[in-house]
Amino acid sequence: MFNTQTNALMKKGLSLLMSLVCLGCAAPNVEITSNFPTPTVRKAPVNLGFYLPYELTNYTYAQKMGKRSEWKINLGSAQQSMFETLGKSVFENYALTSSISAGQTLEGVIEPGIKELQFSIPKQTRTDYFEVWIRYQFKLFDRNANLIGEWDLPAYGKAKAQDYPSDGTALQAAALSACRDAMAFFSLNFTRVPLIKSWIAAGKPSQEASPKQTATSNPT
């Protein structure tokens, strides 16, 4: 009787231990969603739109950690909130567009994208921090959807592992910190970007629409 009960308890304990081991080995799949704070800056004298392509709003990055685990960050779900907040606070007039065509009310359109993302975990760096690096790329199009130029924007965020209940929430906090860093950098430096500065100084000109663009905007 005693042996039977002991074996049963040992089996339950082993089962619980295996469950805990599996939970500890599970690689986080982190989704970033947030309402971002509004930057308080002097608005740039521009009427611009943001066009958010599918690749940006569905952006997911996966990184192998060891032989078995794969960690994922889904940044796409946070991008619309992020750029709507930026547009309203940084531009004199702003709209979210469905393409790179500005229409009649805007002077141009900016298309953001994530060019590169990397992250590290405490076990890799032997520190207490989860870290995330993001490199955004921005393309500026004139009113007639001609590409004027592009520029990159680096961003960085970190979160101390001990401040969060799990690896997933710590990585999420680091990614959110990187997104906020990108927003701060964009809002404070937008009119200092050489491309933007020269475009505004030149009167925000637009080239003539190409025949293909004209045909697209005026279908027969």
C-alpha positions as a LaTeX table, in Angstrom:
\begin{tabular}{lrrr}
\hline
Residue & $x$ (\AA) & $y$ (\AA) & $z$ (\AA) \\
\hline
Met1 & 0.00 & 0.00 & 0.00 \\
Phe2 & 2.75 & 2.38 & 1.03 \\
Asn3 & 4.78 & 1.55 & $-2.08$ \\
Thr4 & 1.74 & 2.08 & $-4.28$ \\
Gln5 & 1.07 & 5.52 & $-2.79$ \\
Thr6 & 4.76 & 6.42 & $-3.00$ \\
Asn7 & 4.93 & 5.42 & $-6.67$ \\
Ala8 & 1.80 & 7.43 & $-7.41$ \\
Leu9 & 3.25 & 10.51 & $-5.70$ \\
Met10 & 6.54 & 10.08 & $-7.52$ \\
Lys11 & 4.74 & 9.86 & $-10.85$ \\
Lys12 & 2.74 & 13.01 & $-10.09$ \\
Gly13 & 5.90 & 14.82 & $-8.99$ \\
Leu14 & 7.77 & 13.72 & $-12.10$ \\
Ser15 & 4.86 & 14.81 & $-14.28$ \\
Leu16 & 4.78 & 18.23 & $-12.61$ \\
Leu17 & 8.55 & 18.57 & $-12.94$ \\
Met18 & 8.42 & 17.76 & $-16.66$ \\
Ser19 & 5.65 & 20.31 & $-17.11$ \\
Leu20 & 7.76 & 22.97 & $-15.42$ \\
Val21 & 10.76 & 22.06 & $-17.55$ \\
Cys22 & 8.67 & 22.36 & $-20.71$ \\
Leu23 & 7.34 & 25.72 & $-19.59$ \\
Gly24 & 10.85 & 26.91 & $-18.90$ \\
Cys25 & 12.00 & 25.83 & $-22.36$ \\
Ala26 & 9.08 & 27.37 & $-24.24$ \\
Ala27 & 10.33 & 30.15 & $-26.54$ \\
Pro28 & 8.34 & 33.38 & $-26.25$ \\
Asn29 & 6.18 & 34.52 & $-29.16$ \\
Val30 & 5.80 & 38.21 & $-28.40$ \\
Glu31 & 3.16 & 40.50 & $-29.94$ \\
Ile32 & 3.68 & 44.24 & $-29.54$ \\
Thr33 & 0.48 & 46.28 & $-29.14$ \\
Ser34 & 0.39 & 49.66 & $-27.48$ \\
Asn35 & $-1.14$ & 53.13 & $-27.38$ \\
Phe36 & 1.91 & 55.34 & $-27.69$ \\
Pro37 & 2.36 & 58.69 & $-25.92$ \\
Thr38 & 2.04 & 61.78 & $-28.11$ \\
Pro39 & 5.35 & 63.59 & $-28.67$ \\
Thr40 & 5.25 & 67.29 & $-27.78$ \\
Val41 & 7.16 & 68.99 & $-30.60$ \\
Arg42 & 6.77 & 71.95 & $-32.95$ \\
Lys43 & 4.87 & 70.68 & $-35.97$ \\
Ala44 & 6.70 & 70.60 & $-39.30$ \\
Pro45 & 5.19 & 72.85 & $-42.01$ \\
Val46 & 4.11 & 69.93 & $-44.20$ \\
Asn47 & 0.92 & 68.18 & $-45.29$ \\
Leu48 & 1.98 & 64.55 & $-45.48$ \\
Gly49 & 0.49 & 61.10 & $-45.38$ \\
Phe50 & 1.81 & 57.81 & $-44.08$ \\
Tyr51 & 1.36 & 54.76 & $-46.29$ \\
Leu52 & 1.79 & 51.59 & $-44.22$ \\
Pro53 & 2.45 & 48.60 & $-46.50$ \\
Tyr54 & 1.30 & 45.09 & $-45.67$ \\
Glu55 & 4.89 & 44.00 & $-44.96$ \\
Leu56 & 5.12 & 46.59 & $-42.18$ \\
Thr57 & 1.75 & 46.04 & $-40.51$ \\
Asn58 & 2.34 & 42.28 & $-40.51$ \\
Tyr59 & 6.02 & 42.32 & $-39.66$ \\
Thr60 & 7.25 & 39.36 & $-37.59$ \\
Tyr61 & 10.86 & 38.59 & $-36.78$ \\
Ala62 & 12.05 & 35.15 & $-35.69$ \\
Gln63 & 15.45 & 34.34 & $-34.24$ \\
Lys64 & 16.93 & 30.95 & $-33.38$ \\
Met65 & 18.19 & 30.51 & $-29.84$ \\
Gly66 & 20.12 & 27.28 & $-29.60$ \\
Lys67 & 19.21 & 24.17 & $-31.55$ \\
Arg68 & 15.51 & 23.92 & $-30.72$ \\
Ser69 & 13.97 & 27.20 & $-29.57$ \\
Glu70 & 12.86 & 29.99 & $-31.89$ \\
Trp71 & 11.90 & 33.36 & $-30.41$ \\
Lys72 & 9.46 & 35.59 & $-32.28$ \\
Ile73 & 8.56 & 39.28 & $-32.11$ \\
Asn74 & 5.43 & 40.50 & $-33.89$ \\
Leu75 & 5.92 & 44.24 & $-34.35$ \\
Gly76 & 3.37 & 44.69 & $-37.11$ \\
Ser77 & 0.35 & 45.10 & $-34.86$ \\
Ala78 & 1.84 & 48.21 & $-33.22$ \\
Gln79 & 2.82 & 50.09 & $-36.37$ \\
Gln80 & $-0.50$ & 51.77 & $-37.23$ \\
Ser81 & $-0.91$ & 53.19 & $-33.72$ \\
Met82 & 2.71 & 54.31 & $-33.75$ \\
Phe83 & 2.59 & 56.16 & $-37.08$ \\
Glu84 & $-0.86$ & 57.63 & $-36.57$ \\
Thr85 & 0.44 & 59.17 & $-33.34$ \\
Leu86 & 3.52 & 60.49 & $-35.14$ \\
Gly87 & 1.55 & 61.92 & $-38.05$ \\
Lys88 & $-0.87$ & 63.81 & $-35.83$ \\
Ser89 & 1.87 & 65.25 & $-33.63$ \\
Val90 & 4.70 & 65.96 & $-36.11$ \\
Phe91 & 2.95 & 67.13 & $-39.32$ \\
Glu92 & 0.85 & 70.28 & $-39.72$ \\
Asn93 & $-1.72$ & 68.20 & $-41.59$ \\
Tyr94 & $-1.74$ & 64.44 & $-41.82$ \\
Ala95 & $-3.65$ & 61.50 & $-43.29$ \\
Leu96 & $-3.24$ & 57.74 & $-43.43$ \\
Thr97 & $-3.22$ & 56.75 & $-47.10$ \\
Ser98 & $-3.93$ & 53.50 & $-48.93$ \\
Ser99 & $-1.09$ & 53.97 & $-51.44$ \\
Ile100 & 1.93 & 56.17 & $-52.19$ \\
Ser101 & $-0.34$ & 58.54 & $-54.16$ \\
Ala102 & $-0.94$ & 61.74 & $-52.19$ \\
Gly103 & $-4.11$ & 62.92 & $-53.89$ \\
Gln104 & $-5.12$ & 66.59 & $-53.96$ \\
Thr105 & $-4.87$ & 67.50 & $-50.27$ \\
Leu106 & $-1.37$ & 66.23 & $-49.42$ \\
Glu107 & 2.06 & 67.42 & $-50.53$ \\
Gly108 & 3.59 & 63.97 & $-50.35$ \\
Val109 & 3.56 & 60.54 & $-48.74$ \\
Ile110 & 6.06 & 58.76 & $-46.50$ \\
Glu111 & 6.30 & 54.98 & $-46.64$ \\
Pro112 & 7.99 & 53.49 & $-43.56$ \\
Gly113 & 9.44 & 49.99 & $-43.41$ \\
Ile114 & 11.51 & 47.87 & $-41.07$ \\
Lys115 & 14.85 & 47.23 & $-42.74$ \\
Glu116 & 16.45 & 45.22 & $-39.94$ \\
Leu117 & 15.68 & 43.92 & $-36.45$ \\
Gln118 & 17.89 & 42.16 & $-33.94$ \\
Phe119 & 17.50 & 41.24 & $-30.29$ \\
Ser120 & 19.58 & 39.66 & $-27.56$ \\
Ile121 & 18.71 & 37.87 & $-24.33$ \\
Pro122 & 20.63 & 37.86 & $-21.01$ \\
Lys123 & 22.09 & 34.39 & $-21.63$ \\
Gln124 & 23.77 & 35.63 & $-24.81$ \\
Thr125 & 25.26 & 38.86 & $-23.48$ \\
Arg126 & 25.75 & 37.77 & $-19.85$ \\
Thr127 & 23.96 & 40.89 & $-18.66$ \\
Asp128 & 20.62 & 41.45 & $-16.92$ \\
Tyr129 & 18.97 & 42.93 & $-20.00$ \\
Phe130 & 16.87 & 42.00 & $-22.99$ \\
Glu131 & 17.84 & 44.31 & $-25.87$ \\
Val132 & 16.18 & 45.14 & $-29.19$ \\
Trp133 & 17.61 & 47.02 & $-32.18$ \\
Ile134 & 15.38 & 48.20 & $-35.04$ \\
Arg135 & 16.42 & 49.96 & $-38.23$ \\
Tyr136 & 13.55 & 51.73 & $-40.00$ \\
Gln137 & 13.73 & 52.95 & $-43.58$ \\
Phe138 & 11.57 & 55.85 & $-44.76$ \\
Lys139 & 10.76 & 56.67 & $-48.39$ \\
Leu140 & 9.44 & 60.11 & $-49.34$ \\
Phe141 & 7.17 & 60.38 & $-52.40$ \\
Asp142 & 5.95 & 63.63 & $-53.91$ \\
Arg143 & 2.33 & 64.47 & $-54.72$ \\
Asn144 & 2.56 & 62.49 & $-57.98$ \\
Ala145 & 4.02 & 59.35 & $-56.34$ \\
Asn146 & 7.57 & 60.00 & $-57.57$ \\
Leu147 & 10.28 & 58.81 & $-55.17$ \\
Ile148 & 12.20 & 61.83 & $-53.88$ \\
Gly149 & 14.57 & 59.91 & $-51.61$ \\
Glu150 & 14.93 & 57.74 & $-48.53$ \\
Trp151 & 16.66 & 57.69 & $-45.16$ \\
Asp152 & 17.27 & 55.25 & $-42.31$ \\
Leu153 & 16.48 & 55.62 & $-38.63$ \\
Pro154 & 18.07 & 53.38 & $-35.96$ \\
Ala155 & 16.30 & 52.66 & $-32.66$ \\
Tyr156 & 17.24 & 50.80 & $-29.48$ \\
Gly157 & 15.39 & 49.53 & $-26.42$ \\
Lys158 & 16.20 & 47.41 & $-23.40$ \\
Ala159 & 14.44 & 45.94 & $-20.37$ \\
Lys160 & 15.87 & 44.46 & $-17.18$ \\
Ala161 & 14.89 & 40.81 & $-16.85$ \\
Gln162 & 14.33 & 40.98 & $-13.07$ \\
Asp163 & 11.69 & 43.70 & $-13.48$ \\
Tyr164 & 9.30 & 41.41 & $-15.41$ \\
Pro165 & 7.51 & 38.16 & $-14.56$ \\
Ser166 & 8.66 & 36.28 & $-17.67$ \\
Asp167 & 11.11 & 36.35 & $-20.56$ \\
Gly168 & 8.26 & 37.14 & $-22.93$ \\
Thr169 & 7.11 & 40.25 & $-21.07$ \\
Ala170 & 10.71 & 41.46 & $-20.71$ \\
Leu171 & 11.34 & 41.06 & $-24.43$ \\
Gln172 & 8.04 & 42.81 & $-25.15$ \\
Ala173 & 9.08 & 45.73 & $-22.94$ \\
Ala174 & 12.42 & 46.00 & $-24.74$ \\
Ala175 & 10.69 & 46.03 & $-28.15$ \\
Leu176 & 8.23 & 48.71 & $-26.99$ \\
Ser177 & 11.15 & 50.75 & $-25.70$ \\
Ala178 & 12.77 & 50.52 & $-29.16$ \\
Cys179 & 9.52 & 51.66 & $-30.83$ \\
Arg180 & 9.31 & 54.65 & $-28.48$ \\
Asp181 & 12.95 & 55.45 & $-29.19$ \\
Ala182 & 12.17 & 55.45 & $-32.93$ \\
Met183 & 9.22 & 57.79 & $-32.34$ \\
Ala184 & 11.34 & 60.19 & $-30.28$ \\
Phe185 & 14.12 & 60.20 & $-32.87$ \\
Phe186 & 11.65 & 60.77 & $-35.73$ \\
Ser187 & 9.71 & 63.56 & $-34.01$ \\
Leu188 & 12.77 & 65.47 & $-32.78$ \\
Asn189 & 14.84 & 65.16 & $-35.96$ \\
Phe190 & 12.32 & 65.06 & $-38.82$ \\
Thr191 & 13.02 & 68.58 & $-40.18$ \\
Arg192 & 16.78 & 68.04 & $-39.67$ \\
Val193 & 16.93 & 65.08 & $-42.04$ \\
Pro194 & 18.88 & 66.46 & $-45.04$ \\
Leu195 & 16.37 & 65.07 & $-47.54$ \\
Ile196 & 13.39 & 66.63 & $-45.73$ \\
Lys197 & 15.22 & 69.90 & $-45.04$ \\
Ser198 & 16.14 & 70.42 & $-48.70$ \\
Trp199 & 12.67 & 69.38 & $-49.92$ \\
Ile200 & 10.95 & 71.90 & $-47.65$ \\
Ala201 & 13.49 & 74.63 & $-48.55$ \\
Ala202 & 12.82 & 74.03 & $-52.26$ \\
Gly203 & 9.08 & 74.57 & $-51.75$ \\
Lys204 & 8.12 & 70.86 & $-51.58$ \\
Pro205 & 8.16 & 70.42 & $-55.36$ \\
Ser206 & 6.58 & 67.56 & $-57.32$ \\
Gln207 & 7.73 & 66.11 & $-60.59$ \\
Glu208 & 5.30 & 65.49 & $-63.41$ \\
Ala209 & 3.43 & 62.22 & $-63.08$ \\
Ser210 & 4.72 & 59.45 & $-65.32$ \\
Pro211 & 2.39 & 58.13 & $-68.09$ \\
Lys212 & 1.91 & 54.92 & $-66.09$ \\
Gln213 & 0.89 & 56.89 & $-62.97$ \\
Thr214 & $-1.47$ & 59.07 & $-65.02$ \\
Ala215 & $-3.10$ & 56.03 & $-66.57$ \\
Thr216 & $-3.52$ & 54.46 & $-63.13$ \\
Ser217 & $-5.11$ & 57.56 & $-61.61$ \\
Asn218 & $-7.33$ & 58.17 & $-64.67$ \\
Pro219 & $-8.50$ & 54.75 & $-65.89$ \\
Thr220 & $-10.44$ & 54.63 & $-69.14$ \\
\hline
\end{tabular}
